[in-house]
Amino acid sequence: CPIILPALNLAVCGDLSVMTTFMLFSCSDFWDNPQVTSQNFKFVRNLNDCAPGLSNRLSQLLLNLAPYLAGLIEGDGTIVVPTSERSAKGKLNYPSIQIAFAAKDYPLALMLQVLIGHGSISKRTHQAAYIYTINNFQGIIKIVGLINGFMRTPKNLDLLRLIYHINHKAPTLNIVGLPIDTSALGSNAWFAGFIEADGSFQVRTSLSTKYPRLGISFELTQARVNHDGIPSLRYMTVIAEFLNVKVNSIRNDRKYPEFRVRTSTILSNTILVDYLLAYPLMGTKCMDFKDWNTIFDYFVAGTEWANVNHIVELKARMNNGRTEFNWTNIH
């Protein structure tokens, strides 16, 4: 199953120019490799000739990289700050920033790696997932410079710890850690990055019950408290108010209860659609959103039952059901 994805000029980390070449590789090239870098793949043809739509998407990513990356890290990232100079075995401890990706989003991880110009991508053992890790000093400085001031969750405390660590190691840098971003949620691409990590587009097709039902929703869940014991209710409330919905408590009887935000009305779904058209998703979740939005259009027009077969077909290829990934037509 061939996948076409972009390959960026490594100079992009300096001038943020849009890349001009394509990379072509097969699924087996990356499913089986424990360590994957851009050198593994063959560069072919010109991006604008092959997929002008993808070029537009990369332009969007470059424009919105800082807040999008902050949201992605706050959803699926980990900021590691060593608490001691050396390990028990005497090895030096280094800070790192790690972002987890489902295997199907490897092209997104690669895109970010080359845009940022630092870090490595490794495959998780016995898991369909990859980890993009930045642990060199220059790379960490670059990530900090991008996301500082765009964080919206308590993970900003981890970033501030990292900045303190950097300033201790290199006092001349004197990086000023910025507070949580309180600007309007719809004003930048942070929410798109957060959705990329933790959002889910859902379609309900209960057709064999006594009272058949069709439904469409978007869901985002978060643990009620983070590793520092800080509640997530504040930022989940900001998201809920933006979407004109409420925060609900779920899994109350479990060890790790959660908060959930879910859209279900025409109004709340329209707010989400308008936002994601302004600040697009960049990974395979964009493909799910496209199918979900097609179904949503049927609900807006009141023609969902007339198009029930198409809805069932689209639902079957969304989320875990998606087996084909067309990165050249993601917009």
Contacts in CASP RR format, 6 or more apart in sequence:
PFRMAT RR
TARGET T0000
AUTHOR 0000-0000-0000
METHOD contacts of the structure
MODEL  1
CPIILPALNLAVCGDLSVMTTFMLFSCSDFWDNPQVTSQNFKFVRNLNDC
APGLSNRLSQLLLNLAPYLAGLIEGDGTIVVPTSERSAKGKLNYPSIQIA
FAAKDYPLALMLQVLIGHGSISKRTHQAAYIYTINNFQGIIKIVGLINGF
MRTPKNLDLLRLIYHINHKAPTLNIVGLPIDTSALGSNAWFAGFIEADGS
FQVRTSLSTKYPRLGISFELTQARVNHDGIPSLRYMTVIAEFLNVKVNSI
RNDRKYPEFRVRTSTILSNTILVDYLLAYPLMGTKCMDFKDWNTIFDYFV
AGTEWANVNHIVELKARMNNGRTEFNWTNIH
1 26 0 8 1.000
1 27 0 8 1.000
1 323 0 8 1.000
1 324 0 8 1.000
2 24 0 8 1.000
2 25 0 8 1.000
2 26 0 8 1.000
2 27 0 8 1.000
3 25 0 8 1.000
3 26 0 8 1.000
3 27 0 8 1.000
3 107 0 8 1.000
3 325 0 8 1.000
3 327 0 8 1.000
4 22 0 8 1.000
4 23 0 8 1.000
4 24 0 8 1.000
4 50 0 8 1.000
4 51 0 8 1.000
4 326 0 8 1.000
4 327 0 8 1.000
4 328 0 8 1.000
5 22 0 8 1.000
5 23 0 8 1.000
5 25 0 8 1.000
5 107 0 8 1.000
5 110 0 8 1.000
5 111 0 8 1.000
5 327 0 8 1.000
6 19 0 8 1.000
6 21 0 8 1.000
6 22 0 8 1.000
6 23 0 8 1.000
6 47 0 8 1.000
6 54 0 8 1.000
6 58 0 8 1.000
6 107 0 8 1.000
6 111 0 8 1.000
6 327 0 8 1.000
7 19 0 8 1.000
7 21 0 8 1.000
7 22 0 8 1.000
7 23 0 8 1.000
7 38 0 8 1.000
7 41 0 8 1.000
7 43 0 8 1.000
7 114 0 8 1.000
8 19 0 8 1.000
8 58 0 8 1.000
8 111 0 8 1.000
8 114 0 8 1.000
8 115 0 8 1.000
9 17 0 8 1.000
9 19 0 8 1.000
9 20 0 8 1.000
9 21 0 8 1.000
9 114 0 8 1.000
10 114 0 8 1.000
10 117 0 8 1.000
11 17 0 8 1.000
12 18 0 8 1.000
12 19 0 8 1.000
12 114 0 8 1.000
12 115 0 8 1.000
12 117 0 8 1.000
13 114 0 8 1.000
13 115 0 8 1.000
13 116 0 8 1.000
13 117 0 8 1.000
13 118 0 8 1.000
13 142 0 8 1.000
16 62 0 8 1.000
16 65 0 8 1.000
16 115 0 8 1.000
18 47 0 8 1.000
18 55 0 8 1.000
18 58 0 8 1.000
18 59 0 8 1.000
18 62 0 8 1.000
19 47 0 8 1.000
19 58 0 8 1.000
19 114 0 8 1.000
20 46 0 8 1.000
20 47 0 8 1.000
20 48 0 8 1.000
21 43 0 8 1.000
21 44 0 8 1.000
21 45 0 8 1.000
21 46 0 8 1.000
21 47 0 8 1.000
22 43 0 8 1.000
22 44 0 8 1.000
22 45 0 8 1.000
22 46 0 8 1.000
22 47 0 8 1.000
22 50 0 8 1.000
22 51 0 8 1.000
23 38 0 8 1.000
23 41 0 8 1.000
23 42 0 8 1.000
23 43 0 8 1.000
23 44 0 8 1.000
24 41 0 8 1.000
24 42 0 8 1.000
24 44 0 8 1.000
25 40 0 8 1.000
25 41 0 8 1.000
25 42 0 8 1.000
29 40 0 8 1.000
29 41 0 8 1.000
30 36 0 8 1.000
30 40 0 8 1.000
30 103 0 8 1.000
30 106 0 8 1.000
30 123 0 8 1.000
31 103 0 8 1.000
33 40 0 8 1.000
33 123 0 8 1.000
34 122 0 8 1.000
34 123 0 8 1.000
34 125 0 8 1.000
35 120 0 8 1.000
35 121 0 8 1.000
35 122 0 8 1.000
35 123 0 8 1.000
36 106 0 8 1.000
36 110 0 8 1.000
36 121 0 8 1.000
36 122 0 8 1.000
36 123 0 8 1.000
36 130 0 8 1.000
37 120 0 8 1.000
37 121 0 8 1.000
38 110 0 8 1.000
38 113 0 8 1.000
38 114 0 8 1.000
47 54 0 8 1.000
47 55 0 8 1.000
48 55 0 8 1.000
50 328 0 8 1.000
51 328 0 8 1.000
51 329 0 8 1.000
53 328 0 8 1.000
53 329 0 8 1.000
53 330 0 8 1.000
53 331 0 8 1.000
54 327 0 8 1.000
54 328 0 8 1.000
54 329 0 8 1.000
54 330 0 8 1.000
54 331 0 8 1.000
56 331 0 8 1.000
57 280 0 8 1.000
57 282 0 8 1.000
57 330 0 8 1.000
57 331 0 8 1.000
58 111 0 8 1.000
60 279 0 8 1.000
60 280 0 8 1.000
60 282 0 8 1.000
61 68 0 8 1.000
61 111 0 8 1.000
61 115 0 8 1.000
61 282 0 8 1.000
62 115 0 8 1.000
64 188 0 8 1.000
64 189 0 8 1.000
64 192 0 8 1.000
64 279 0 8 1.000
65 115 0 8 1.000
65 146 0 8 1.000
66 145 0 8 1.000
66 146 0 8 1.000
66 147 0 8 1.000
66 150 0 8 1.000
67 150 0 8 1.000
67 181 0 8 1.000
67 188 0 8 1.000
67 189 0 8 1.000
67 190 0 8 1.000
67 193 0 8 1.000
68 189 0 8 1.000
68 190 0 8 1.000
68 192 0 8 1.000
68 193 0 8 1.000
68 196 0 8 1.000
68 279 0 8 1.000
68 282 0 8 1.000
69 112 0 8 1.000
69 143 0 8 1.000
69 146 0 8 1.000
69 147 0 8 1.000
69 150 0 8 1.000
69 193 0 8 1.000
70 146 0 8 1.000
70 147 0 8 1.000
70 149 0 8 1.000
70 150 0 8 1.000
70 151 0 8 1.000
70 152 0 8 1.000
70 181 0 8 1.000
70 190 0 8 1.000
70 193 0 8 1.000
71 150 0 8 1.000
71 151 0 8 1.000
71 152 0 8 1.000
71 190 0 8 1.000
71 191 0 8 1.000
71 192 0 8 1.000
71 193 0 8 1.000
71 194 0 8 1.000
71 196 0 8 1.000
71 197 0 8 1.000
72 99 0 8 1.000
72 193 0 8 1.000
72 194 0 8 1.000
72 196 0 8 1.000
72 197 0 8 1.000
73 79 0 8 1.000
73 97 0 8 1.000
73 99 0 8 1.000
73 143 0 8 1.000
73 147 0 8 1.000
73 155 0 8 1.000
74 151 0 8 1.000
74 152 0 8 1.000
74 153 0 8 1.000
74 155 0 8 1.000
74 190 0 8 1.000
74 194 0 8 1.000
74 197 0 8 1.000
75 153 0 8 1.000
75 155 0 8 1.000
75 193 0 8 1.000
75 194 0 8 1.000
75 197 0 8 1.000
75 198 0 8 1.000
76 99 0 8 1.000
76 100 0 8 1.000
76 101 0 8 1.000
76 196 0 8 1.000
76 197 0 8 1.000
76 198 0 8 1.000
77 97 0 8 1.000
77 98 0 8 1.000
77 99 0 8 1.000
77 100 0 8 1.000
77 155 0 8 1.000
77 197 0 8 1.000
78 97 0 8 1.000
78 98 0 8 1.000
78 99 0 8 1.000
78 100 0 8 1.000
79 95 0 8 1.000
79 96 0 8 1.000
79 97 0 8 1.000
79 155 0 8 1.000
79 158 0 8 1.000
79 159 0 8 1.000
79 161 0 8 1.000
79 162 0 8 1.000
80 95 0 8 1.000
80 96 0 8 1.000
80 97 0 8 1.000
80 98 0 8 1.000
81 95 0 8 1.000
81 158 0 8 1.000
81 161 0 8 1.000
81 162 0 8 1.000
81 165 0 8 1.000
82 93 0 8 1.000
82 94 0 8 1.000
82 95 0 8 1.000
82 165 0 8 1.000
83 93 0 8 1.000
84 93 0 8 1.000
85 92 0 8 1.000
85 93 0 8 1.000
86 92 0 8 1.000
86 93 0 8 1.000
87 93 0 8 1.000
94 135 0 8 1.000
95 135 0 8 1.000
95 140 0 8 1.000
95 162 0 8 1.000
95 165 0 8 1.000
95 166 0 8 1.000
96 133 0 8 1.000
96 134 0 8 1.000
96 135 0 8 1.000
96 140 0 8 1.000
97 133 0 8 1.000
97 134 0 8 1.000
97 135 0 8 1.000
97 140 0 8 1.000
97 143 0 8 1.000
97 162 0 8 1.000
98 131 0 8 1.000
98 132 0 8 1.000
98 133 0 8 1.000
98 134 0 8 1.000
99 109 0 8 1.000
99 112 0 8 1.000
99 131 0 8 1.000
99 132 0 8 1.000
100 129 0 8 1.000
100 130 0 8 1.000
100 131 0 8 1.000
101 108 0 8 1.000
101 109 0 8 1.000
101 129 0 8 1.000
101 130 0 8 1.000
101 131 0 8 1.000
101 132 0 8 1.000
102 128 0 8 1.000
102 129 0 8 1.000
102 130 0 8 1.000
102 284 0 8 1.000
103 123 0 8 1.000
103 128 0 8 1.000
103 129 0 8 1.000
103 130 0 8 1.000
104 128 0 8 1.000
104 284 0 8 1.000
104 322 0 8 1.000
104 325 0 8 1.000
105 130 0 8 1.000
105 283 0 8 1.000
105 284 0 8 1.000
105 285 0 8 1.000
106 121 0 8 1.000
106 130 0 8 1.000
107 283 0 8 1.000
107 325 0 8 1.000
107 327 0 8 1.000
108 196 0 8 1.000
108 282 0 8 1.000
108 283 0 8 1.000
108 284 0 8 1.000
109 121 0 8 1.000
109 130 0 8 1.000
109 132 0 8 1.000
110 121 0 8 1.000
111 282 0 8 1.000
112 132 0 8 1.000
113 119 0 8 1.000
113 120 0 8 1.000
113 121 0 8 1.000
113 132 0 8 1.000
116 134 0 8 1.000
116 139 0 8 1.000
116 142 0 8 1.000
116 143 0 8 1.000
116 146 0 8 1.000
117 139 0 8 1.000
117 142 0 8 1.000
118 134 0 8 1.000
118 136 0 8 1.000
118 138 0 8 1.000
118 139 0 8 1.000
118 142 0 8 1.000
118 143 0 8 1.000
119 132 0 8 1.000
119 133 0 8 1.000
119 134 0 8 1.000
119 135 0 8 1.000
119 136 0 8 1.000
119 139 0 8 1.000
120 132 0 8 1.000
120 133 0 8 1.000
121 130 0 8 1.000
121 131 0 8 1.000
121 132 0 8 1.000
121 133 0 8 1.000
122 130 0 8 1.000
122 131 0 8 1.000
122 133 0 8 1.000
123 129 0 8 1.000
123 130 0 8 1.000
124 130 0 8 1.000
124 131 0 8 1.000
134 140 0 8 1.000
134 143 0 8 1.000
137 170 0 8 1.000
140 162 0 8 1.000
140 166 0 8 1.000
141 166 0 8 1.000
141 173 0 8 1.000
144 159 0 8 1.000
144 162 0 8 1.000
144 163 0 8 1.000
144 166 0 8 1.000
144 175 0 8 1.000
145 175 0 8 1.000
147 159 0 8 1.000
148 159 0 8 1.000
148 163 0 8 1.000
148 175 0 8 1.000
148 177 0 8 1.000
148 178 0 8 1.000
149 156 0 8 1.000
149 177 0 8 1.000
149 178 0 8 1.000
149 179 0 8 1.000
149 180 0 8 1.000
149 181 0 8 1.000
150 181 0 8 1.000
150 188 0 8 1.000
150 190 0 8 1.000
151 159 0 8 1.000
151 180 0 8 1.000
151 181 0 8 1.000
152 180 0 8 1.000
152 181 0 8 1.000
152 185 0 8 1.000
152 190 0 8 1.000
152 194 0 8 1.000
152 235 0 8 1.000
152 238 0 8 1.000
153 180 0 8 1.000
153 226 0 8 1.000
153 232 0 8 1.000
153 235 0 8 1.000
154 226 0 8 1.000
154 228 0 8 1.000
154 230 0 8 1.000
154 232 0 8 1.000
154 235 0 8 1.000
155 226 0 8 1.000
156 179 0 8 1.000
156 180 0 8 1.000
157 228 0 8 1.000
157 230 0 8 1.000
159 177 0 8 1.000
160 177 0 8 1.000
163 175 0 8 1.000
163 176 0 8 1.000
163 177 0 8 1.000
166 173 0 8 1.000
166 175 0 8 1.000
167 173 0 8 1.000
167 174 0 8 1.000
167 175 0 8 1.000
181 188 0 8 1.000
181 190 0 8 1.000
184 242 0 8 1.000
185 191 0 8 1.000
185 238 0 8 1.000
185 239 0 8 1.000
185 242 0 8 1.000
186 242 0 8 1.000
186 275 0 8 1.000
186 278 0 8 1.000
186 279 0 8 1.000
188 279 0 8 1.000
189 279 0 8 1.000
191 239 0 8 1.000
191 242 0 8 1.000
191 275 0 8 1.000
191 279 0 8 1.000
192 275 0 8 1.000
192 276 0 8 1.000
192 279 0 8 1.000
192 280 0 8 1.000
192 281 0 8 1.000
192 282 0 8 1.000
193 281 0 8 1.000
193 282 0 8 1.000
194 220 0 8 1.000
195 220 0 8 1.000
195 276 0 8 1.000
195 281 0 8 1.000
195 285 0 8 1.000
196 281 0 8 1.000
196 282 0 8 1.000
196 283 0 8 1.000
196 285 0 8 1.000
198 220 0 8 1.000
198 221 0 8 1.000
198 222 0 8 1.000
199 218 0 8 1.000
199 219 0 8 1.000
199 220 0 8 1.000
199 285 0 8 1.000
200 218 0 8 1.000
200 219 0 8 1.000
200 220 0 8 1.000
200 319 0 8 1.000
201 218 0 8 1.000
201 285 0 8 1.000
201 288 0 8 1.000
201 289 0 8 1.000
201 291 0 8 1.000
201 292 0 8 1.000
201 318 0 8 1.000
201 319 0 8 1.000
202 216 0 8 1.000
202 217 0 8 1.000
202 218 0 8 1.000
202 219 0 8 1.000
203 215 0 8 1.000
203 216 0 8 1.000
203 292 0 8 1.000
203 295 0 8 1.000
203 311 0 8 1.000
203 314 0 8 1.000
203 315 0 8 1.000
203 318 0 8 1.000
204 213 0 8 1.000
204 214 0 8 1.000
204 215 0 8 1.000
204 216 0 8 1.000
204 217 0 8 1.000
205 214 0 8 1.000
205 215 0 8 1.000
205 308 0 8 1.000
205 311 0 8 1.000
205 312 0 8 1.000
205 315 0 8 1.000
206 212 0 8 1.000
206 213 0 8 1.000
206 214 0 8 1.000
207 308 0 8 1.000
207 312 0 8 1.000
214 299 0 8 1.000
214 304 0 8 1.000
214 305 0 8 1.000
214 308 0 8 1.000
214 311 0 8 1.000
215 264 0 8 1.000
215 299 0 8 1.000
215 304 0 8 1.000
216 264 0 8 1.000
216 269 0 8 1.000
216 292 0 8 1.000
216 295 0 8 1.000
216 296 0 8 1.000
216 299 0 8 1.000
217 262 0 8 1.000
217 263 0 8 1.000
217 264 0 8 1.000
217 269 0 8 1.000
218 243 0 8 1.000
218 262 0 8 1.000
218 263 0 8 1.000
218 269 0 8 1.000
218 272 0 8 1.000
218 292 0 8 1.000
219 260 0 8 1.000
219 261 0 8 1.000
219 262 0 8 1.000
219 263 0 8 1.000
220 239 0 8 1.000
220 260 0 8 1.000
220 261 0 8 1.000
220 262 0 8 1.000
221 250 0 8 1.000
221 258 0 8 1.000
221 259 0 8 1.000
221 260 0 8 1.000
221 261 0 8 1.000
222 232 0 8 1.000
222 236 0 8 1.000
222 258 0 8 1.000
222 259 0 8 1.000
223 232 0 8 1.000
223 256 0 8 1.000
223 257 0 8 1.000
223 258 0 8 1.000
224 231 0 8 1.000
224 232 0 8 1.000
224 233 0 8 1.000
224 249 0 8 1.000
224 256 0 8 1.000
224 257 0 8 1.000
224 258 0 8 1.000
224 259 0 8 1.000
225 231 0 8 1.000
225 232 0 8 1.000
226 232 0 8 1.000
232 259 0 8 1.000
233 247 0 8 1.000
233 259 0 8 1.000
236 247 0 8 1.000
236 259 0 8 1.000
236 261 0 8 1.000
237 247 0 8 1.000
239 261 0 8 1.000
240 246 0 8 1.000
240 247 0 8 1.000
240 261 0 8 1.000
242 271 0 8 1.000
243 261 0 8 1.000
243 263 0 8 1.000
243 268 0 8 1.000
243 271 0 8 1.000
243 272 0 8 1.000
244 265 0 8 1.000
244 267 0 8 1.000
244 268 0 8 1.000
244 271 0 8 1.000
245 261 0 8 1.000
245 262 0 8 1.000
245 263 0 8 1.000
245 264 0 8 1.000
245 265 0 8 1.000
245 268 0 8 1.000
246 261 0 8 1.000
247 259 0 8 1.000
247 260 0 8 1.000
247 261 0 8 1.000
248 259 0 8 1.000
248 260 0 8 1.000
248 261 0 8 1.000
248 262 0 8 1.000
249 257 0 8 1.000
249 258 0 8 1.000
249 259 0 8 1.000
249 260 0 8 1.000
250 257 0 8 1.000
250 258 0 8 1.000
250 259 0 8 1.000
250 260 0 8 1.000
251 257 0 8 1.000
251 258 0 8 1.000
263 269 0 8 1.000
263 271 0 8 1.000
263 272 0 8 1.000
266 299 0 8 1.000
266 300 0 8 1.000
269 296 0 8 1.000
269 299 0 8 1.000
270 300 0 8 1.000
273 293 0 8 1.000
273 296 0 8 1.000
276 289 0 8 1.000
280 286 0 8 1.000
280 331 0 8 1.000
281 289 0 8 1.000
282 330 0 8 1.000
283 330 0 8 1.000
284 322 0 8 1.000
284 325 0 8 1.000
286 330 0 8 1.000
286 331 0 8 1.000
287 322 0 8 1.000
287 325 0 8 1.000
287 326 0 8 1.000
287 330 0 8 1.000
288 318 0 8 1.000
288 319 0 8 1.000
288 322 0 8 1.000
291 314 0 8 1.000
291 315 0 8 1.000
291 317 0 8 1.000
291 318 0 8 1.000
292 314 0 8 1.000
292 318 0 8 1.000
294 314 0 8 1.000
295 304 0 8 1.000
295 311 0 8 1.000
295 314 0 8 1.000
295 315 0 8 1.000
298 304 0 8 1.000
298 306 0 8 1.000
298 307 0 8 1.000
298 310 0 8 1.000
298 311 0 8 1.000
304 311 0 8 1.000
317 323 0 8 1.000
317 324 0 8 1.000
END
